[in-house]
């Protein structure tokens, strides 16, 4: 059972340039502890050796580090009523709700997950010291039904000793090489709509194969579709829905058994 508590904030503001990344344990089992989740507001400092994940909308998440580095996944251009701009945005594929053609020029790093115009697959290995961002490409279905090779990227964020994997618009189960390239994924952000991405039985196979400590459902369009997924997964995974939209995690505070944690989407606001 999760214990919810108010995060005691550090008085010291951590400088992004002063932080060094804890080597991730992507290929090792996560350490277990019952104290996993702390509530905290958007933009407040993150404690050392922790990472905050906030669900914004659809498949957009905000990832915040202790040093103040911010990343938004599947950035579609709108974050809410805010002047905030992240340091990095990732866009898994070129579906209109997963990317924007006009990212703000003040965003330092814009990572496109689909092939360039000449057909070269996306390849990213962005090391910002405190966080490493890399990708593993998968194929997607085109509107004609034909496969688009390397049309989607699974982005992996190695931070605070954790591996956070965002499956993006996944349309097929990864093959052996893709699973090997992903490595150990401690926190999995998984699309569970059951149709526009991967069908639910196949998605559950992926979740069971990765056996992540924490699985956060995304890309669900209603409580009805979410509930179908939760009903199907609860036989093997603990399910928690606490009505929160962000969590703060460390490698020492992951649950002892694989757990599905439902976050409620909420746009950012100053």
PyMOL commands that set and color helices and strands:
alter all, ss='L'
color gray80, all
select helices_A, chain A and resi 16-18+176-182+200-210+223-233
alter helices_A, ss='H'
color red, helices_A
select strands_A, chain A and resi 51-57+60-65+70-72+80-81+88-91+109-112+125-127+131-141+147-159+162-166+187-191+214-218+238-241+246-249+259-262+268-269
alter strands_A, ss='S'
color yellow, strands_A
deselect
rebuild
show_as cartoon
